[in-house]
Amino acid sequence: MKRFVTVVTAMALIASLGAVGAFAGGAPEEEPVETVELLYVEWEGEIAATYVAQVVLEEMGYDVTVTALSAAAMWEGIAAGDGDGMLSAWLPHTHGEYREATEGRVEELSALLDGARIGLMVPTYVEIDSIAELNDHADEFGGEIIGIEPGAGIMAATEDAIDVYGLNLTLVESSDAAMQAALADAYDNEDWVVVTGWTPHPKEGRHELKYLEDPEGVYGEVEYVAAIVRQGLQDDMPEVYQFLDNFYWEVEDFAELMEWNADEVHGDPYDNAQVWVEENRDLVETWLP
């Protein structure tokens, strides 16, 4: 009986010491949540990819922040270590200059999308087929090429096209949203309009469009979109590195998601990404480390 009392007393003492330790901060501390910084450009495909990546990484247990920047600032941010990664590198042509400027300071992972391209686009009712024909119809286009934000790779390529083809049209700086609005307005009235275009983009699902032929090859060939990460990410966050390297999808996989993001009725890109991830678990599973 005495031994039993001694054992009970000892157990009570251990329990009380544990409680004191907890109040004194002696309980095991939880591991701090690692933060992943993703940078992106505000193009429809890149918005979709970035927010999907955010949702999946959060499910993997990371705290994720996403920041929209110009293409130049995005590349330099990764190179400087201000961001961990991005899924917005259009290569080898569109972002080739940024890739060269950050050589040795960033790491290119696998392509996440094949078949991307850029160029000048017009509605199919426009009766020309080549960039070389634009000058003959400059007045019908209002003397303008509707562009997006300055600093984008496609804007630089279009400035080159104006020089190479000797175009008498002015490149108008705006934004993706403003370019889409101008295109939609012209399309509804069957007015002639030429815009900076790229694939994938939801405007291709809304309007019947065509790329103007580029006989001088200013806009390059078909491209791919790749993930780019900062140096050292593989050692610091191997799971994040592997996930970004595994991320791959086809245009048909996320065409509906781009439409959701372009339609305010469906909510914001983060909410849409959550729905998309839930509905595409089989594909998402192939990306996980």
C-alpha positions in Angstrom: 0.0 0.0 0.0 2.8 2.3 0.9 4.5 1.6 -2.4 1.3 2.4 -4.3 1.0 5.8 -2.5 4.6 6.6 -3.3 4.1 5.9 -7.0 0.9 8.0 -7.2 2.7 10.8 -5.4 5.6 10.6 -7.8 3.2 10.7 -10.8 1.4 13.7 -9.4 4.7 15.5 -8.9 5.7 14.8 -12.5 2.4 16.1 -13.8 2.6 19.3 -11.7 6.2 19.9 -12.9 4.9 19.5 -16.5 2.2 22.1 -15.9 4.7 24.5 -14.3 7.0 24.0 -17.3 4.1 24.8 -19.7 3.3 28.0 -17.9 7.0 28.9 -17.9 7.3 28.4 -21.6 8.8 25.0 -21.3 6.3 23.2 -23.6 7.7 22.2 -27.0 7.5 25.1 -29.5 5.8 24.6 -32.8 8.0 24.7 -35.9 7.7 28.2 -37.5 5.8 28.2 -40.8 8.1 28.9 -43.8 7.1 31.7 -46.1 7.2 31.3 -49.9 7.4 34.6 -51.9 6.0 34.2 -55.5 6.3 37.0 -58.0 4.3 37.2 -61.2 3.3 39.4 -64.2 -0.4 40.2 -64.6 -1.0 38.1 -67.7 -4.0 35.8 -67.6 -2.1 32.6 -67.8 0.5 33.7 -65.2 -2.2 34.9 -62.8 -3.9 31.5 -63.0 -0.6 29.6 -62.5 0.5 31.7 -59.6 -2.7 31.5 -57.6 -3.0 27.8 -58.2 0.6 27.4 -56.9 -0.3 29.5 -53.9 -3.2 27.3 -53.0 -1.3 24.1 -53.4 1.7 25.3 -51.4 -0.6 26.4 -48.6 -2.1 22.9 -48.6 1.5 21.7 -48.2 1.9 23.8 -45.1 3.6 26.9 -46.3 2.6 30.6 -45.8 2.5 32.1 -49.3 2.6 35.7 -50.5 2.1 36.7 -54.2 3.2 40.0 -55.7 2.5 41.4 -59.1 5.3 43.2 -60.8 6.5 44.3 -64.2 8.4 41.6 -66.1 11.8 43.4 -65.5 11.1 43.8 -61.8 10.0 40.2 -61.4 13.2 38.8 -62.9 15.4 41.2 -60.9 13.4 40.4 -57.7 14.1 36.6 -58.1 17.8 37.3 -59.0 18.2 39.5 -55.9 16.5 36.9 -53.6 13.5 39.2 -52.9 11.3 36.4 -54.2 11.6 32.7 -54.1 10.2 31.8 -57.5 7.8 32.7 -60.4 5.9 30.8 -63.0 5.9 33.6 -65.6 9.1 33.2 -67.7 8.3 33.3 -71.4 11.3 31.8 -73.2 13.4 31.8 -75.2 12.3 35.1 -76.9 9.9 37.2 -75.0 11.9 37.3 -71.7 15.2 36.4 -73.3 16.7 39.8 -72.5 15.8 39.4 -68.8 17.1 35.8 -68.7 20.4 37.1 -70.1 20.6 39.9 -67.6 20.1 37.6 -64.6 22.4 34.8 -65.9 24.0 33.0 -63.0 21.7 34.6 -60.4 18.5 32.5 -61.1 17.8 28.9 -61.9 15.4 27.8 -64.7 13.2 24.8 -63.9 11.1 22.7 -66.2 8.6 24.2 -68.6 5.2 24.4 -67.1 3.5 25.2 -70.5 4.4 24.5 -74.1 3.0 26.1 -77.2 3.0 29.7 -76.0 3.5 32.4 -78.6 3.3 36.2 -79.1 2.6 38.5 -82.0 0.1 41.0 -83.4 -3.5 39.9 -83.6 -6.5 41.1 -85.5 -10.1 39.9 -85.7 -10.7 37.3 -88.5 -12.9 39.8 -90.4 -9.9 42.1 -90.9 -8.8 41.5 -94.5 -5.1 41.4 -94.2 -2.9 38.5 -93.1 0.6 39.9 -92.6 2.4 42.6 -90.5 3.9 43.8 -93.8 0.4 44.8 -94.9 -0.4 47.1 -91.9 1.0 50.3 -93.5 -1.4 49.9 -96.4 -4.3 50.1 -94.0 -2.9 52.4 -91.2 -5.9 54.7 -91.4 -8.4 51.9 -91.0 -6.5 50.9 -87.8 -6.6 54.5 -86.5 -2.8 54.6 -86.8 -2.5 52.6 -83.6 -1.4 49.2 -82.3 -3.1 48.7 -78.9 -0.5 47.4 -76.5 -0.3 46.6 -72.8 1.9 47.9 -70.0 5.4 49.3 -70.8 8.3 47.0 -70.0 6.5 43.8 -71.1 8.5 41.7 -73.5 5.8 41.8 -76.1 6.0 45.6 -76.1 9.7 45.6 -76.7 9.2 43.1 -79.5 6.5 45.3 -81.1 8.8 48.3 -81.0 11.3 46.2 -82.9 8.5 45.2 -85.4 7.7 48.9 -86.0 11.3 49.5 -86.9 11.9 46.3 -88.9 8.7 46.7 -90.9 8.9 50.5 -91.0 5.3 50.8 -89.7 3.5 54.1 -89.6 1.5 53.1 -86.6 2.0 54.2 -83.0 2.2 51.6 -80.2 -0.2 52.6 -77.5 0.8 51.8 -73.9 -2.1 50.6 -71.7 -2.8 47.4 -69.8 -4.0 43.9 -70.5 -7.5 44.9 -69.3 -7.6 48.1 -71.3 -6.3 46.3 -74.4 -9.1 43.7 -74.0 -11.7 46.4 -73.6 -10.5 48.2 -76.8 -10.5 44.9 -78.7 -14.0 44.0 -77.5 -15.4 47.4 -78.4 -13.9 47.3 -81.9 -15.0 43.7 -82.4 -18.6 44.4 -81.5 -18.7 47.2 -84.1 -16.6 45.2 -86.7 -14.0 48.0 -86.7 -10.5 47.2 -87.7 -8.1 46.9 -84.7 -4.7 45.4 -84.1 -3.5 44.4 -80.7 -0.5 42.9 -79.0 -1.5 39.2 -78.5 -0.2 36.1 -76.8 -1.3 32.5 -76.3 -2.8 31.4 -73.9 -5.2 34.3 -73.3 -9.0 34.3 -72.7 -9.6 36.8 -75.5 -9.1 33.9 -77.9 -12.1 32.2 -76.5 -14.3 35.3 -76.7 -13.5 36.5 -80.2 -12.5 35.0 -83.5 -8.9 36.2 -83.9 -5.8 35.5 -86.0 -2.1 36.2 -85.7 -0.7 38.4 -88.5 2.1 36.6 -90.3 5.6 37.7 -89.3 7.8 37.0 -92.3 10.8 38.8 -90.6 10.6 36.6 -87.5 10.5 39.5 -85.1 8.3 37.7 -82.6 10.2 34.5 -82.7 8.9 31.0 -82.9 6.6 29.1 -80.5 7.7 29.5 -77.0 7.4 27.9 -73.6 6.6 29.2 -70.1 9.0 28.1 -67.3 9.4 28.4 -63.6 12.3 30.4 -62.4 13.6 30.3 -58.8 16.3 32.1 -56.8 19.7 30.5 -56.2 19.7 28.3 -53.2 15.9 27.4 -53.1 16.6 23.7 -53.7 18.7 23.6 -50.5 16.4 25.9 -48.4 13.0 24.5 -49.4 13.5 21.3 -51.4 9.7 20.5 -51.4 8.9 23.9 -52.8 11.6 23.5 -55.4 10.3 20.1 -56.5 6.7 21.3 -56.7 7.6 24.2 -58.9 9.7 21.9 -61.1 6.8 19.4 -61.3 4.1 22.0 -62.2 3.0 21.4 -65.8 -0.4 21.8 -67.5 -1.9 22.2 -71.0 -4.0 25.2 -72.1 -7.1 23.1 -72.0 -6.5 22.4 -68.3 -6.8 26.0 -67.3 -8.8 27.7 -70.0 -11.9 27.8 -67.8 -9.9 29.2 -64.9 -8.7 32.1 -67.0 -12.3 32.8 -68.0 -13.3 32.8 -64.3 -10.6 35.2 -63.5 -11.6 37.5 -66.3 -15.2 37.4 -65.2 -15.7 39.3 -61.9 -18.9 37.3 -61.2 -16.8 34.3 -60.3 -14.8 35.9 -57.6 -11.1 36.8 -57.2 -8.2 34.7 -58.6 -7.4 33.1 -55.2 -11.0 31.9 -54.7 -11.1 30.6 -58.3 -7.8 28.8 -57.8 -9.2 27.0 -54.7 -12.2 25.8 -56.7 -10.0 24.7 -59.6 -7.6 22.8 -57.4 -10.5 21.0 -55.7 -11.9 20.0 -59.1 -8.5 18.9 -60.6 -7.0 16.8 -57.8 -5.7 14.2 -60.2 -3.5 16.7 -62.0 -2.5 18.5 -58.9 -1.3 15.2 -57.4 1.2 14.7 -60.2 2.9 18.0 -59.1 3.5 17.1 -55.5 7.0 16.1 -54.2 
